Amino acid sequence: MAEAVTGTRGAARLFPVLLLAAFGFLSQQNARGSEQSFAVDARPIAYFRIGSKETRFGPLEFVGGLEMTSRQRDFGAISSFRFLDSDGRFMGVADTGFWFFGRLLHDEKGRPASISDFSMMPMVDASGTPIREKWFTDAESIALDGDEAVVGFERNHRIARFRIEPGGMGAATAVMDFIVPTYELRSNRGFETLTRAPQDSALAGALVAVTERSMDGQGNIFAVILEGPHRGIFTIPRRDDFDITDGAFLPNGDLFLLERRFSMSTGVAMRLRRLPADTIRPGMIADGPVLLHADMGYQIDNMEALDVWERADGATMVSIMSDDNHSLLQRNLYLEFRLAEE
């Protein structure tokens, strides 16, 4: 088994990028090609808080994590992911214009252990040609809809549908009306979250999109219910300089939001906020409590991706991934928590 990441090394490695890159200035557009399958090395993260063995953080119990690396140059830049089944298979998007697929494996104690069957492939146009323009492939969010993936893009703002075909993802099959006026969407602060409500909730399985930091005149963040009888715009208060980077619904219809903050003086921080189901309605301001807050004293990085899923024993699990911006000084992390109150 690989050595667990438990000390201050992770935080120390991250700090220089805060001064040099400010999340993205060192990133690069990588060469595109056909589907690539390759190994991902994973070092277990035993404890979430650096220098502490505690596992309980409010209603969340830390199960374990992974620090993921690969020699393949396109690996990283993870923006959003979703589990495809109960066997650990997942798919997601990178903001460099790539799809990725893989499988998460756990050890005999139920802790994250490794990544297998990993592959990446470029997004393509209608002719099957890889799209090289960053402004057109800045994929930031993904939701699953049967045999389709729905993806939110920034810069060239759109929400598009794709047929899920591992090993051969094609061009978009349709583009959805996202309701929010385009002029309200900031260039690099668009649809950072796409997630589907539970079928048995008041939203009846509707897709919901949330922007990263596109705000109305009152400083609230635009969000939208894209389908169903409650179709329409709602907003979310932006608090404490945190931006929304992903979200996922809980089984009871509450919405979990992953948020991130960066400053040159204090570095990075992440938190999880829970919006009650009955506040997610057109015309309403949806707000809720912060359940978890972590700064550079914890095993975090540029936390971008979130999913909620059900473990075989019925436990509600919360998984988070980070985006390394293709910087040697940042990390690709996978963190896993159990929602203890559910």
N, C-alpha and C positions, 0 to 999 in steps of 0.2 A: 504494500500500500504506500502511496506517495506521502511524503511528509505533510502534515496538516499546517495550514496557514493560520497561526494563532497570535503572532507577535505584532510589533509595530512596523515591520517591514512594509506591509501593504500600504499603510498610510504615508510612510516616508517616501515610497516610490511615487505616490500620487501627487505630492505637494509641488514638485517642480513643474508639472504640467499646468498647474493653476497659474503660475507666473509666466510660463512661456506660451501656452496654447489657449488658455481661457476657453476650453471646450470647443475645439474644432479648427483652430488656426493652423495646427500641425497636421490636420487630416489631409488625405489626398484621394484623387479619383484613380481607382485601380484599373488595370487592363481588364477587358471583358472577354469572355469566351464561352464555351459550352458548359454543360453540367460537369461539376468537379466533385468527386467523392474523395474524402481525405480524413486522416486521423485528427482528432481533437484530444489533446492531453488535458487531464483534469486533476488538479491538486485539491484534496478535501479541505474545506474550511470548517474547523471543529467548533469555533465559538464566534458569535456575532460581535460581541463587545470585546475590543482588544484588551488583553490582560485580565479578563474575567471569564469564569466558567458559567456564569448565570445563563439560563436558557429562556426565562420568562420575561417578556417585555409587554406589560399591559395585558391585553387579551390575546397576544400572539406568543407562541412558543417556537423558538428557533430549533429547527430539526437538523440543519446542516447546509453546507454550500460547496461550491466548486470555483476555483480559479482556472479559467479555460484558456489554453494557448494552442497555436498551431503554426507550423512553418509555412502554411499556404497563405499567400499575401492577401487574398480577398477575405479571409476570415476576420470577423469583427464588425463594427459599425451597427450592432444590433439595435433595432428600433422598437420592434414589437414581436410577440410570438403568442401562439395558442397551442395547447395540447390537442391532438387529434383523437386520442382514445385513452382508455385507462391503462394501456400498456406502456405509457411514457413517450409515445411518438408525438412529435411536435413539428410545427412549421412556423416560419416568420419572415419578416422583411428587414433588410438592411437599408440605411438611408443612402447607400452608394449605388442603389439600383439592383439589388440582388434578392432572390428568394433563398431561403435555407430550410433544410429538413434534417431531422435527427431523432434520436431516441435517448431519453434520460433513464439511466439504470440506478437502482438503489442496492445497498448492501443488505446483509441479513438482519441488520437492526433498523432498516427502513431509512437510512441516511443516504443522501445523494452520493453516488460513487463514481460514475463515469458517464461519458457521452459516446454513443456508438452510431453507426450508420449515417454519418453526417455528410451532407452534400450541399452545394450552392450552385445557383445558375442565374444568369443575368435576365433582367426583364427585357422583353422584346417587343418590337412593333408588329403591325399586321402582317408584314412580310417575313416575320421570324428573325429579323435582324436585331442584335443587341442594341439597346438604346444607350448612348454614351453621354448624353447631356444631363448634367446634374439637376438642372432646373426642372426636368421632366420626370426624373426618377427618384426624387427625394421622398421615399416612402417612409411614413412615420407611424402608421397604425394598421392593425389587421383585425378582422373579425371573421368568424366562420359561419356559413349559411348553407348547411347541407353539403353538397359537393362543390360549393363555391367559396372563394375567399373574397372578402370585401376589403379594399385597401384605401387608406387616406393618404393623400400626397400634399406636401407643402410646395411653396414657390409657385408652381403651376397648380393652383388649388383644384382638387377634384377628389371624388370618392368613386372608385371604379370596381367593377366585378370581374373576377377571373375564375375560370374553371380549375379546380384543384387536380393537377396531373403531375405527381412527383416524377421527376426525371424529364419532364417536357412541358413546363408551364408556358402557355401561349400568351397572346395579346389580350387586352381587356375585351370582354364581351359586351359590356354596357357601362355607362356612366350615370350615377344617380344624381338627382336634384338634392342639393344639400341645404336648401332653404335660406340659410344665412346669406345676406347680400355679400357678393364677392368683395366689394369695397371695404367691408368691415374686417376682412381677413388680412392680418399682417403677413408679409412675405415669408418669414421663417418662423411663424408662430401659428400655423394652421391646425388642421385636424390631427392632433397628437393621440387621440383616443377614439377607437371604434370598438363597440362591444354590444353583445346581444343580451337583452333582458330575458329572464326565465319565462318559459311559455306559460306557466301558471301564475305569473305576476300580473299586476294591473296593466302593465305595458304589453302583455300578451306576446312576448318574444320579439318586440320591435328592436331594430338597430338604433343605437344611440351614439352620437359623435360629440366629442368635446375638444375644443381648441386649446392650444398650449397657452397663449397669451394674446388672443384677439379679444379686445374688451369694448364694452359699450360706454356710453357717456358717464355712467356712474362707476366705472372701474371694475365692472363684473365681467367674467369670462363667458363668451358665447358657447352655448351647447345646444344640441338639437336632437329631438326624437324624430327619426327619419321615416317612420312607418306607423300605421295603425290609427286608431281613433284619437290618440293623444298627440298626433303628429304636430310638431311646432317647435318654436325656439324657447329655451329657458336659459338662465344664467347661473353662474357660480361665483361667489365672492373670491377675489384674489387676496390672500392674506400672507403677511410676513415675507413678501418678495419671493414666494414659492411659485414655480410654474408647474403646470400639469403635464406629465409625460406619458401616462397611460392609465387605463382603468379597466375594471371588470366587475360584473354583477355577482353578488352573493346569492345563494339559493332563495332567500326570502325577498329579493328584489331591491335590497339596498345596493348602492354603488360604491365600490372601493376605488379611490383615486390614488395614484402614485404621483408624488410631487417632488421637485428638485429645486435647490437653491444654490447659487454660486456667488462668492464674492472674493476679491483678491485678499482681503484681510482675514477671513475666517475659513476659506476653502469651500468644500462642498457639504451639503446636507441633503437628506431625503426624509420624507415622511409619508405616512398613509393616512388618508382622511376618508371617513365613511359618511355618505349622504343617505339619509332615510328615503325609502321608496316613495313615500307619499309627498315628497318635495320635488320629485322629478316629473313635472308637468309643464305644459306650455304657459309662458308668462310668469312662472314662479322663479324665485331665487332659491336655489338648492344649496343648503349648507349643512355641515355636520361636524362632529368632533374629530380631532386628530388622535389616532390610536397608537401611532409609533412615530418617533422622531429620532433620527440618528445623524451624527456629524462625523468628523474625521477620527473620532475615538472609536469608531466602529468599522467593520469590514464592508465599506461601501466604495463606490466610484460614481461614475456618471450614470445614475440609475434611470433607465429609460423604459423598460418593458415589464408588464405585470400580467399574470393570469391567475384565476381562481379555479380550482378543480376539486373533485371529490376522490379521496383515497379509497382503497378497497374496503377499509373498515368503516367507511361513512364519514370520516373526518373531513372538514373543509380546509383545504390547503391553499396557501398563498405563495406564489413563486414570482421572483423578481430577477431580471437580468440587466446588465449594464452595457453601455456603448463605449468602446475604447477609442472612438474617433480615429482608428488606425494610427494611434500614437504609441510609441514604445514605452512611454511613461504612464500610460493608463492601462486598466485591466478589464477583461471580460469576466464578469462574475455571474454566478447563479446562486441565489439565496432562496431557502425554502422554510416556510413557517406553517405551523398549524394554528388555525383560529380556535383557541381553546374554549371560547364561550359558546360555540355553535354545537 
